[in-house]
Amino acid sequence: MLDKSSPILVAGSGGLVGSALVRALKADGWTSVLAPRRAELDLTDRSAVFEWMRANRPKYVIDAAAKVGGIHANNTYPAEFISVNLQIQVNLLDAAVDAGVEKFLFLGSSCIYPKFAEQPIREDSLLTGYLEPTNFAYAIAKIAGISQVQAIRQQYSLPYVSAMPTNLYGQGDNFDLNNSHVLPAMIRKFHEAKESGAAAVVLWGSGSPLREFLHVDDLAAACLYLLSSYDEPEPINIGTGVDLSIRELAEMVREVVGFEGEIVWDSSKPDGTPRKLLDVSRIKALGWEPRIGLREGIASTYEWYLGQL
């Protein structure tokens, strides 16, 4: 049983996942949620991270901090993606051990599995094949984080664990067309096309890749569940176990937004990994399942987006 009165650090609390975790923890009755923003704690500053951890002594840590982006961002800034992510996770994990953190949950990503992994992707597929080239730098950094968690377990016998979320979306997402993921980019493109009266929306790729999507509030619920019920060296998948094509996703987003024009697919742009569906049998066996359907989640995300305009 976790002590909900003990300090718990949410690293990356300003992001999509971190903000959902803060909401979930407070709704679950946690009374000492530590959620420093970058202005208060720069996670790439090693000495600052050690000092903060020693001063605040969190009992639990969920690491949702990362530099993230879509195909364009990963392809354009690979040096930043590998360097920043390595710095963040090494600093946090080393400082956690130093400060006596009792439980640590590190979040990887489904995009770090091999590009042609057998579908649905089991956790033991990690490091068994070539990575997606457009995502290579980010993937190497996250794989290093999972390896560090396993090394800490081996050397210090601490119950530190890793989880592998699938593609995420929801309140707090990034809608910048240069750096966003596919679903929020679609929401913005269809909305702006509807508002301007455009006849068509151009989307990247062929529309054929298959993807799985999990609402970030479901991920937050899964993280709290795993923090209290999971203690194994292998990472554990978090997803829905259901996928659809990017073309089908586009039709669903267009319908939710209310855009009545044409969708044009620019096949000169990369598709990325052909399919990425997680095997979620292990987390289901623990007793956890998602609750938010995709169409329902897209509608609530679009409503949130409209509120930010």
C-alpha positions as CSV (number, residue, x, y, z in Angstrom):
1,M,0.0,0.0,0.0
2,L,1.2,3.5,-0.9
3,D,1.2,6.3,1.7
4,K,-0.8,9.1,0.0
5,S,0.4,11.6,2.6
6,S,4.1,11.1,1.6
7,P,5.7,13.4,-1.0
8,I,5.5,12.2,-4.6
9,L,7.4,13.9,-7.4
10,V,5.9,14.2,-10.9
11,A,8.8,15.0,-13.1
12,G,7.6,16.8,-16.2
13,S,4.5,18.1,-14.6
14,G,3.9,20.8,-17.2
15,G,3.6,18.3,-20.1
16,L,0.7,16.2,-21.4
17,V,1.5,13.2,-19.2
18,G,2.8,15.1,-16.2
19,S,-0.3,17.4,-15.9
20,A,-2.6,14.4,-16.2
21,L,-0.7,12.6,-13.4
22,V,-1.0,15.7,-11.2
23,R,-4.8,15.7,-11.8
24,A,-5.0,12.0,-11.1
25,L,-3.0,12.1,-7.9
26,K,-5.0,15.0,-6.4
27,A,-8.3,13.3,-7.4
28,D,-7.0,10.1,-5.7
29,G,-6.4,11.9,-2.4
30,W,-2.6,12.5,-2.5
31,T,-1.8,15.4,-0.3
32,S,1.8,16.1,-1.1
33,V,2.2,16.2,-4.9
34,L,5.5,17.8,-5.9
35,A,5.2,19.3,-9.4
36,P,8.1,21.7,-10.1
37,R,8.1,23.4,-13.4
38,R,11.3,24.1,-15.4
39,A,11.7,27.6,-14.0
40,E,11.9,26.0,-10.5
41,L,13.9,22.9,-11.5
42,D,15.9,22.4,-14.7
43,L,16.1,18.6,-15.0
44,T,19.2,18.9,-17.3
45,D,21.1,20.6,-14.4
46,R,22.6,17.7,-12.5
47,S,23.6,19.6,-9.4
48,A,20.3,21.3,-9.2
49,V,18.4,18.0,-9.4
50,F,20.5,16.5,-6.6
51,E,20.0,19.5,-4.4
52,W,16.3,19.6,-5.0
53,M,15.9,15.8,-4.3
54,R,17.9,16.1,-1.1
55,A,15.9,19.1,0.1
56,N,12.4,17.7,-0.7
57,R,13.0,14.0,-0.1
58,P,10.1,12.5,-2.2
59,K,9.2,9.0,-1.3
60,Y,7.9,8.2,-4.8
61,V,8.8,9.5,-8.2
62,I,7.0,9.2,-11.6
63,D,9.3,10.3,-14.4
64,A,7.1,11.8,-17.2
65,A,9.8,14.3,-18.2
66,A,11.1,14.1,-21.7
67,K,11.7,16.0,-24.9
68,V,9.1,14.6,-27.3
69,G,7.8,15.3,-30.8
70,G,6.5,13.8,-34.0
71,I,8.4,12.6,-37.1
72,H,9.4,16.0,-38.3
73,A,10.8,17.1,-34.9
74,N,12.6,13.8,-34.3
75,N,14.1,13.9,-37.8
76,T,15.2,17.5,-37.6
77,Y,16.7,17.7,-34.1
78,P,18.1,14.2,-33.3
79,A,21.1,15.6,-31.3
80,E,18.8,17.4,-29.0
81,F,16.5,14.5,-28.6
82,I,19.2,12.1,-27.5
83,S,21.2,14.6,-25.3
84,V,18.3,16.2,-23.4
85,N,16.5,12.9,-22.7
86,L,19.7,11.2,-21.5
87,Q,20.5,14.1,-19.2
88,I,17.0,14.2,-17.7
89,Q,16.7,10.5,-16.9
90,V,20.3,10.0,-15.7
91,N,20.0,13.0,-13.3
92,L,16.6,11.9,-11.9
93,L,17.5,8.3,-11.4
94,D,20.9,9.0,-9.9
95,A,19.5,11.7,-7.6
96,A,16.6,9.3,-6.6
97,V,19.0,6.7,-5.4
98,D,21.0,9.3,-3.6
99,A,18.0,10.7,-1.8
100,G,16.5,7.4,-0.9
101,V,13.4,7.4,-3.1
102,E,11.5,4.2,-2.3
103,K,9.7,3.7,-5.6
104,F,10.4,5.1,-9.1
105,L,8.3,4.7,-12.2
106,F,10.1,5.5,-15.5
107,L,8.0,6.0,-18.6
108,G,9.4,4.8,-21.9
109,S,7.4,4.7,-25.1
110,S,6.0,2.2,-27.6
111,C,8.0,4.0,-30.4
112,I,11.3,2.6,-29.0
113,Y,10.4,-1.0,-30.0
114,P,11.9,-2.4,-33.2
115,K,10.4,-1.0,-36.4
116,F,9.3,-4.5,-37.6
117,A,8.5,-6.1,-34.2
118,E,6.0,-8.9,-34.3
119,Q,2.5,-7.5,-33.7
120,P,1.0,-7.0,-31.2
121,I,4.3,-6.0,-29.6
122,R,5.3,-7.9,-26.5
123,E,7.6,-6.4,-23.9
124,D,10.4,-8.9,-24.7
125,S,10.6,-7.5,-28.2
126,L,12.8,-4.6,-26.9
127,L,16.3,-4.7,-28.5
128,T,15.5,-7.5,-30.9
129,G,15.6,-5.6,-34.2
130,Y,16.3,-2.3,-36.0
131,L,14.7,0.9,-34.8
132,E,12.6,3.3,-36.8
133,P,15.2,5.6,-38.4
134,T,13.2,8.8,-37.9
135,N,13.0,8.1,-34.2
136,F,16.4,6.6,-33.6
137,A,17.9,9.2,-31.3
138,Y,14.9,9.4,-28.9
139,A,14.6,5.6,-28.8
140,I,18.2,5.1,-27.9
141,A,17.9,7.6,-25.0
142,K,14.7,5.9,-23.7
143,I,16.2,2.4,-24.0
144,A,19.1,3.7,-21.9
145,G,16.7,4.8,-19.2
146,I,15.0,1.4,-19.0
147,S,18.5,-0.2,-18.8
148,Q,19.4,2.1,-16.0
149,V,16.2,1.2,-14.1
150,Q,17.1,-2.5,-14.4
151,A,20.7,-1.8,-13.4
152,I,19.5,0.0,-10.2
153,R,17.2,-2.9,-9.4
154,Q,20.2,-5.3,-9.8
155,Q,22.7,-3.3,-7.8
156,Y,20.6,-1.7,-5.1
157,S,17.6,-4.1,-4.9
158,L,15.2,-1.1,-5.2
159,P,11.6,-1.5,-6.7
160,Y,12.2,0.8,-9.6
161,V,10.1,0.0,-12.7
162,S,9.5,1.0,-16.3
163,A,6.3,1.3,-18.4
164,M,5.8,1.6,-22.1
165,P,2.8,3.8,-23.0
166,T,1.3,3.7,-26.5
167,N,0.5,6.8,-28.5
168,L,-1.1,9.4,-26.2
169,Y,-3.4,12.3,-26.7
170,G,-5.8,14.5,-24.6
171,Q,-6.0,17.6,-22.5
172,G,-2.7,19.5,-22.5
173,D,-1.5,18.1,-25.8
174,N,0.9,20.0,-28.1
175,F,-0.9,21.4,-31.2
176,D,2.1,23.1,-32.8
177,L,2.1,21.8,-36.4
178,N,5.9,21.6,-36.5
179,N,6.4,19.5,-33.4
180,S,3.1,17.8,-32.6
181,H,2.1,14.2,-32.9
182,V,-0.4,13.0,-35.5
183,L,-3.7,13.3,-33.6
184,P,-3.4,16.8,-32.2
185,A,-2.0,17.9,-35.6
186,M,-5.1,16.5,-37.3
187,I,-7.4,18.3,-34.8
188,R,-5.8,21.6,-35.5
189,K,-5.6,21.2,-39.3
190,F,-9.3,20.2,-39.6
191,H,-10.4,23.0,-37.3
192,E,-8.5,25.6,-39.2
193,A,-9.7,24.3,-42.5
194,K,-13.3,24.4,-41.2
195,E,-12.9,28.0,-40.0
196,S,-11.3,29.2,-43.2
197,G,-13.7,27.4,-45.5
198,A,-10.8,25.4,-47.2
199,A,-11.8,22.8,-49.7
200,A,-9.2,20.2,-48.6
201,V,-6.8,19.3,-45.8
202,V,-3.4,17.8,-46.8
203,L,-2.1,15.1,-44.4
204,W,1.4,13.4,-44.4
205,G,1.9,9.9,-45.8
206,S,-0.4,7.3,-47.3
207,G,-2.8,6.9,-44.4
208,S,-2.1,3.2,-44.3
209,P,0.0,2.8,-41.0
210,L,-1.9,1.3,-38.1
211,R,-1.7,3.1,-34.7
212,E,-3.1,2.6,-31.2
213,F,-4.2,5.6,-29.1
214,L,-4.6,5.9,-25.4
215,H,-6.2,8.9,-23.6
216,V,-3.7,10.5,-21.2
217,D,-6.1,10.3,-18.3
218,D,-6.2,6.5,-18.8
219,L,-2.4,6.5,-18.8
220,A,-2.3,8.5,-15.5
221,A,-4.7,6.0,-13.9
222,A,-2.5,3.1,-15.1
223,C,0.6,4.7,-13.7
224,L,-0.9,5.0,-10.2
225,Y,-2.1,1.4,-10.5
226,L,1.4,0.2,-11.4
227,L,3.1,2.2,-8.7
228,S,1.3,0.1,-6.1
229,S,1.0,-3.2,-7.9
230,Y,4.0,-3.8,-10.2
231,D,7.5,-4.8,-9.3
232,E,9.4,-6.5,-12.1
233,P,12.6,-5.7,-14.0
234,E,10.9,-5.9,-17.4
235,P,9.0,-2.9,-18.7
236,I,5.2,-3.3,-18.9
237,N,3.0,-2.1,-21.8
238,I,0.2,0.4,-21.3
239,G,-2.3,0.6,-24.1
240,T,-5.8,-0.3,-25.4
241,G,-4.8,-3.4,-27.4
242,V,-6.8,-1.9,-30.3
243,D,-5.5,0.0,-33.4
244,L,-6.8,1.6,-36.5
245,S,-5.3,3.1,-39.7
246,I,-4.3,6.7,-39.9
247,R,-6.8,7.1,-42.6
248,E,-9.6,5.9,-40.3
249,L,-8.3,8.2,-37.6
250,A,-8.5,11.1,-40.0
251,E,-12.1,10.4,-40.9
252,M,-13.0,10.2,-37.2
253,V,-11.3,13.5,-36.4
254,R,-12.9,15.2,-39.4
255,E,-16.3,14.0,-38.3
256,V,-15.8,15.2,-34.7
257,V,-14.5,18.6,-35.8
258,G,-17.1,19.0,-38.5
259,F,-14.9,19.6,-41.5
260,E,-16.8,18.7,-44.7
261,G,-14.0,19.1,-47.2
262,E,-11.6,16.6,-48.9
263,I,-8.6,14.8,-47.3
264,V,-5.5,14.7,-49.6
265,W,-2.7,12.3,-48.7
266,D,0.8,13.5,-49.5
267,S,2.6,10.2,-50.1
268,S,5.9,11.9,-50.6
269,K,6.1,12.3,-46.8
270,P,7.2,9.4,-44.6
271,D,4.8,7.0,-43.0
272,G,7.0,5.9,-40.1
273,T,6.5,2.5,-38.6
274,P,3.9,0.5,-40.6
275,R,2.1,-0.8,-37.5
276,K,2.5,-0.3,-33.8
277,L,0.1,-2.2,-31.5
278,L,1.0,-3.2,-28.0
279,D,0.3,-6.5,-26.4
280,V,-1.4,-5.4,-23.2
281,S,-2.0,-8.9,-21.8
282,R,0.3,-8.4,-18.8
283,I,-1.2,-5.2,-17.5
284,K,-4.7,-6.7,-18.1
285,A,-3.7,-9.7,-16.0
286,L,-2.9,-7.3,-13.2
287,G,-6.4,-6.0,-13.3
288,W,-6.2,-2.7,-15.2
289,E,-8.0,-1.7,-18.4
290,P,-8.6,1.7,-20.1
291,R,-12.0,3.4,-19.8
292,I,-12.1,6.2,-22.4
293,G,-13.1,5.3,-25.9
294,L,-11.3,6.9,-28.8
295,R,-14.1,8.9,-30.3
296,E,-15.1,10.1,-26.8
297,G,-11.5,11.1,-26.1
298,I,-11.1,12.9,-29.4
299,A,-14.3,14.9,-28.7
300,S,-13.1,16.0,-25.2
301,T,-9.7,16.8,-26.6
302,Y,-11.2,19.0,-29.3
303,E,-13.4,20.7,-26.7
304,W,-10.3,21.4,-24.6
305,Y,-8.4,22.7,-27.7
306,L,-11.3,25.1,-28.5
307,G,-11.1,26.5,-25.0
308,Q,-7.4,27.3,-25.5
309,L,-7.9,29.4,-28.6
